């Protein structure tokens, strides 16, 4: 399992073997500000550290000053700053780790941002329980029978139709994020169809 670029956010440090495999095999690890300390303590070095740098201790600031990119803009969070930094340098196949846990408001915000990132990069977010995929068009997803699947719609007017799920959606408009959670794949794949909008799919490990 390899990934060209991993962004490590400053949430809970990855613990699941799948998340750790992505981290350990990445050729570039971009840390969101304070996540640098956790990565270094884990035994790996950041390729770059991006953020407002308000949570970096002096030792890290001095030792890694050649790869620190300070961005004090207040209209975006550190995860978005790191994603933009990667995109501007041509790193457009990204796995995000450490973006959940610690604070629920940060978790919800980071997950919702996937829909924005998917407009200009290929991205997925891996947690200790599964993977979030932002989806901008109809498509097919590899799965296994009884695998847990949740679907979230950013636009409540998007009509979604599914096949291959235990509880099918038929031109369903999801008005609230809970409505299509805890579904289940019935086979080796499932499909989602929608004409326009942004959808986020979570698949449990």
Secondary structure as the mmCIF struct_conf table of DSSP 4:
data_model
#
loop_
_struct_conf.conf_type_id
_struct_conf.id
_struct_conf.beg_label_comp_id
_struct_conf.beg_label_asym_id
_struct_conf.beg_label_seq_id
_struct_conf.end_label_comp_id
_struct_conf.end_label_asym_id
_struct_conf.end_label_seq_id
BEND BEND1 UNK A 4 UNK A 4
STRN STRN1 UNK A 5 UNK A 8
BEND BEND2 UNK A 10 UNK A 12
HELX_LH_PP_P HELX_LH_PP_P1 UNK A 13 UNK A 14
BEND BEND3 UNK A 16 UNK A 16
HELX_RH_AL_P HELX_RH_AL_P1 UNK A 17 UNK A 25
BEND BEND4 UNK A 27 UNK A 27
STRN STRN2 UNK A 28 UNK A 32
TURN_TY1_P TURN_TY1_P1 UNK A 33 UNK A 34
HELX_RH_AL_P HELX_RH_AL_P2 UNK A 35 UNK A 42
TURN_TY1_P TURN_TY1_P2 UNK A 43 UNK A 43
BEND BEND5 UNK A 47 UNK A 47
STRN STRN3 UNK A 48 UNK A 51
TURN_TY1_P TURN_TY1_P3 UNK A 54 UNK A 55
HELX_RH_AL_P HELX_RH_AL_P3 UNK A 58 UNK A 63
TURN_TY1_P TURN_TY1_P4 UNK A 64 UNK A 64
HELX_RH_3T_P HELX_RH_3T_P1 UNK A 65 UNK A 67
STRN STRN4 UNK A 68 UNK A 70
BEND BEND6 UNK A 74 UNK A 76
HELX_RH_AL_P HELX_RH_AL_P4 UNK A 78 UNK A 88
TURN_TY1_P TURN_TY1_P5 UNK A 89 UNK A 90
STRN STRN5 UNK A 93 UNK A 97
BEND BEND7 UNK A 98 UNK A 98
BEND BEND8 UNK A 100 UNK A 102
HELX_RH_AL_P HELX_RH_AL_P5 UNK A 104 UNK A 117
TURN_TY1_P TURN_TY1_P6 UNK A 118 UNK A 120
BEND BEND9 UNK A 121 UNK A 121
STRN STRN6 UNK A 122 UNK A 126
BEND BEND10 UNK A 128 UNK A 129
STRN STRN7 UNK A 130 UNK A 135
BEND BEND11 UNK A 136 UNK A 137
STRN STRN8 UNK A 139 UNK A 142
TURN_TY1_P TURN_TY1_P7 UNK A 145 UNK A 146
STRN STRN9 UNK A 148 UNK A 153
BEND BEND12 UNK A 154 UNK A 155
TURN_TY1_P TURN_TY1_P8 UNK A 156 UNK A 157
STRN STRN10 UNK A 159 UNK A 163
BEND BEND13 UNK A 164 UNK A 164
STRN STRN11 UNK A 165 UNK A 165
BEND BEND14 UNK A 166 UNK A 167
BEND BEND15 UNK A 170 UNK A 171
STRN STRN12 UNK A 172 UNK A 173
BEND BEND16 UNK A 176 UNK A 176
TURN_TY1_P TURN_TY1_P9 UNK A 177 UNK A 179
STRN STRN13 UNK A 180 UNK A 184
STRN STRN14 UNK A 185 UNK A 185
BEND BEND17 UNK A 187 UNK A 188
STRN STRN15 UNK A 189 UNK A 193
BEND BEND18 UNK A 195 UNK A 197
STRN STRN16 UNK A 199 UNK A 204
#
